[in-house]
Amino acid sequence: MEKPFVYVTRALPEEQLSSLKEAAHIEMWEKEDEPCPRAVLLEKAKTAAGLLTMLSDRIDSELLSEARQLKVVANLAVGYDNIDVEAAKKHRVICCNTPGVLTESTADLTFALLMAASRRIIEASDWIKQGRWTGWGPLLLAGADVHHKTIGIVGMGSIGRAVARRAKGFGMKILYHNRSRSQEAEAELGAVYTSFPQLLEQSDFVVCLTPLTNETNHLFNRSAFQKMKRTAIFINASRGQVVDEADLYEALVNKEIRGAGLDVFAEEPISKDHPLVSLPQVTALPHIGSATNETREAMMRLCAENIALVLGGEPARTEL
Ligand code: DGY
């Protein structure tokens, strides 16, 4: 019997897909750091039983209605705002993401970004590399303390809790806002549930980890930034569209907040001419939240395993 066809939309190391090799005929988009063009994805999806997709691939009604043999989409990310899950359900396509395996690495990066933004780490390193270090100065590249400050986490899922554990180690007061209360975060970490406006008003660091949905689109807008302390630092490691970038730019330029650490942007990739990147008080990263070798490999293996399970008639490990 012919093996089912699985299309992988980025060049991935084959050894990470070994669990799928027996079960499927695998084909990959040949480039590692360039997305598979939409036209290629639509064409491949027409005959694929499985797709291993990236967060930059749109899985929508247009694709699903032509993908007659498609049984499973495994997205190499915990976020799945690129997938129309309702449409997939109608087409009886199972969708999976990669929760769990990336929690700690993403929390590490989020906290590193917070530290870098507050202590001006990237700016300071660039200072030396640009040959500008001519002497010690009492306030040279002085930043803001992290320890014992207040962190406000918006989105207290597993990554939010992992960030809170790191914050606890720094003696920080932890506030959080979430759709539902997290007993675990309250009992284990002493995190305090607050309304969204209260969190904005009281936090020294406002950390956005909430998924992108219709409700969270542009959640961080002019009105939100105006509620924050003028010394606040805003961190986003979720999705760019949760922020109104024009409003964030205004807030930074008008010194309504002190700085920002951004791992994600509304339209990725951004160029060096993006207005937010021109500001010294912005620490910008190219969406590397879960990007460690160990974690990305674990994410790839989980995707491959999910596809193999579904094609073998078994439930996926992490179905949406
Ligand atoms: C995710 O998994 O959603 C991250 O944004 C990818 O790094």
Boltz pocket constraint, residues with backbone or C-beta under 6 A from the ligand:
constraints:
  - pocket:
      binder: B
      contacts: [[A, 55], [A, 76], [A, 77], [A, 78], [A, 79], [A, 80], [A, 98], [A, 102], [A, 237], [A, 238], [A, 287], [A, 288], [A, 289], [A, 290], [A, 291]]
      max_distance: 6.0
